[in-house]
Amino acid sequence: MMRKFLAAFALTLLCALIFAGCENDNAGEPPRFAVETDSETEQAQEHEVEEGDRPDTEEVDRPRIVEGFGQFEPPAIGEEYAVITTDFGIIELRLFPEFAPMAVDNFVTHAKNGYYDGLVFHRIMEQFMIQTGDPLGTGFGGESIYGEGFYIEIDPTLRHFNGALAMARSRDPGSQGSQFYIVQNNKLPDHYVTEFNYIREHQDAEIEEGSGIPMSDFFPTWIVDNYIERGGVPALDFQYTVFGQVFSGMEAVNAIAAVEVVEADNGEMSKPLNEVFMNKVEIKVYGE
């Protein structure tokens, strides 16, 4: 049963990588720039892939992961980093231009131009994420610095650990604009812990017998350890652009995530009862 789940899970990730260029399923409808809820992504992962749906894994580039990358480490001296001042405190984020150059350039340019100052967190879901960056405050607004939506930048080195900074988008993988979210989930559900412990103990085993792809290609031990220790939302890996990480100020993120929410227009319990603002977003140089 465990191997069956892992096979479906890994193949779903492969499908996401291969078919990321498909057109928006909601063509003609106003795009809602949002990350799927955990229940939606888990349902997709647990779906059994039929034989005819499986990608030819030999034609898929294996993930090239920077082994042991310190996603949680603070910036190096002289590096630019982001400071978000909120009603609940200050959030400091390291940025990763080497892995997601377009997303970082978009975020940094918007921040320096004051685009984000005074915007609300329009979507808040405790133990999932907090989302902002929409000038309309509805989830339907915002634009990139490029004049149009830009494509996802998926790098398997960066993961949706607790505190990860990532781009929101509509179903179209080329729709990234100005909206972003910060992962807020400090404890993995028990079933993830069980599954990740299995992966940790069977790193050399193939995802599916005969596939030739070991589990370590997607979830090496250090990534599994970080998820178990720190939390996060692994269901979002390989689907959304991670381009930064909170290195100070998770207390503020947690406080924002804990505010009272009411039903949003889409029926989701995610709209803050009282508005929560990003008062200012600044780009600073670490060590200065």
N, C-alpha and C positions, 0 to 999 in steps of 0.2 A: 504493500500500500504506500509506504514511504517513497519507494523508488518510482512508483507510478505518479505520485504527486510531483516529485522533483522533475521527472521527464516532462510532464505537462507544463510545469512552471518555467523550466529552462527553454522549452520550445516556444512558449508564448513570448519570451524575451527575444528569441531569435526572430520570430515573426514580426515583432515590433520594430526590430532593426531593419528588416528587409522591406517591409511594407509601409514604412514611415512616410513615404512619398505619396500615399493615396490621397484623393481629394477629400475635401470637407464633406462629412455625411450630412451636414445641415446647410447645404448650399441654398442660398436664398433667404435664410433666416439670419437675423442679427447675431454675430458671433458672441458667445459668452466665454470670456477668457477665464477659464477655471481649470484647476487640477481635479481629476476625478476623485471621488471619495474612496476611502479605503475599502468599503464593502464592494464597490463597483470593480475596483482593480482586482480584489481577491476573487470575485466571481469569474473574471476573465482568466486569472491564473489557474483556477481549479477546473476550468473547462477542459475536457479531454480532447486533445487534438486528434482528429481523424487521420488515418494513414495518408489519404490523398491531400490533406492540408499541410503536411509537414514539409518544411523547406529542405532543399538539398544542402545539408550542413557542410559538405565539402566545398561549396561555393561561397560560403559565408566567412568573412574575415574573422578570425578569433579575436576576442577582446585583448587589447594590448594594455595591460594594467601596470602603472608605475608601482612596483612592489613596495609595500610599507609606507605609501605616501602619507604624510602627516596632515590630513585635512583639518585637524583640530589645533594645529600649531598657530601661534600668532604670526603676523606678517614679519618679513625680514626688515631690518633697518633700511629705510629709504623707499620701501614699497608703499604704494597708495592703498588706503583702506577706507571703508565707509563708516560713518557715524550717524545713526538715526536717533534723533531726539523725539521721544514720545511723551504722552501724558503719564506714562507709567515708568519712565526711566530711559536710560541711554542704552542703545544696542550698537556694538562695534562688530564689524564684519570684515574678515579677510576676503580678498577677491582673487580669482584664479584666471587671469588673462591667458596663461599658457594653455589652458584646457578649453576655454570658452571665450575667445577673443571678441566676437561680435556682441555677445551678451554683456560682457564687462564694459566694452566701449559704449554701448547703448546706455547702460545704467550710470556709468561715470559721467557721461556727457549730460544726460538728463539732470543728474544731481547737481553738477556744477552750474547748470543753467537755471536752477531753482524750480525745475518742473515738478518735483515731488513735494516741495514744501507746502504744508497745510492740507495734504490729502488724507483721507480717512482710510482706516482698515475696514473695507466694506464686507469682507467675508471672514468669519472667525469660527473655527471648529476645534474645540479643545481635544487634545491628544491626536491632532492631525496637522493643522497648519493655520497661519494667519496670513491674509492676502490683502494687498494694497497696490498702489501705483496707477489707479484709474482716476483721471481728473473729474469724471462724471460721478464717481462714487457708486456706480450701479453694477459694475462687472462687465459692461459692454463698451467701455471707452478706452482711450489711450492710443498712442501711436509711437512707433520707434523713431530713432533719429535718422533712419535710412529712407523715410518717406513711404515705406510700406512694411508689411510684416516680414520678419526674417526667420530663417529656418532653424530648427533645433540643432544644438551642438551637444551630441551625446558622447561623453567620454567615460568609459567604464571605471576609471580611477576614482572619479567623484561620485559619491552616493548620497542618498537621502537620509543621512544620519540626523539625529536630533540637532536642530539649529542650522541645517543646510539652507542656503539661499538659492532659489530657483525661479525660472521664468514660467509664468502662467501662459496659457494659450487656449485657443478653441480646438476643436477636433482636427483642424488643419495644422500639420506640423510646421507649416511656413507662416503661421499667423502671430508669432511672438511680437509684442509691441512694447508697452511700458509696464504692464502689470507683473508683479512678482510676488512670491510667497516665501515665508520662513517656516520650515518644518518644526512642529511642536509635538513631540511624542517621546516622552522620557522612559517609556517602558513598553517593550514589545509584547504583543499578545502571546499567551503561553504556547500556542501552536507553532508560532514562528521560532520560539526558543527551542522547541523539540526538533523542528526541521533543521535549524541551523546547527544544532549540536550533532545531528546526524551527518550533515555536510562536513563539519569540522573533523569528524572521525573517519570520513571516507573521501578525503581529498583526491585520491588517485583513482577512485572509481569513476566509470563513465556515467554521464548523465542518463543515458539510455544504453543498454547493452548493444554493442556494435556500432555506436555512434562515433566513437573515436574522440569524443569531447569530454575531458575530465571535468568534474565539478569545480575544480580549482580555477578553470578558465573564467568562470563567472563570479564565484564567491570564494576567493582564497581565504585562508584562515584569519588573516589580520582584518579583513572586512567583516567576516562573521563575528569575530571577537568584539569589534567596535559596535556592531548592531546589538549584540547581546548585552554589552556593558552600558552603552549610551542610549540605546533606543533609536527610533526613527521610523520611516515608512518605506521598507524595501520594495513594496509593491509598485512604487513610482520609479524605481531604477529603470534605465534604458528607455524612458518615455518622455521625460522632461529635462530641460537643461539646468544642471546644477552649476552655478558660477561663483559661489561664495559660501562662507561658513561663519556663523557667530563664534567669536572667540572670547567675548566678554559681553555680559548683559542678558543672559538667558533668563534671569529673574524678571526682567521687563517683558520678555516674550511670553513667559509663563503667566504673568499677571494679565497681559492682554488676552491670552487664550482663555482665561478664566472668567471674563466678563459675561454678564447675562446677555443672551441672544434671543431673538424672536424669529418667527418664520419669515423667510425671504420670499420674493415673488415666485421663485421656482419651487416653493414648498419645503425647502431645506432650512433647518434650524441653524442659521449661520449669520443673520443680520444683527449687529450689536444693538441692544436696546438704546444705549446712549453712545453717541459717536466717539470714536477713539482716533486721535489724530497723529500723523507724523508731522510734528511741528517743523522739523528741519532735517534735511539729509545733506551731509557734508562729506566731501572727499578730502582726506588729510594724508600726510606723509608720516609713516610710522617712525617714531624716534625723534620727531621734531616738536 
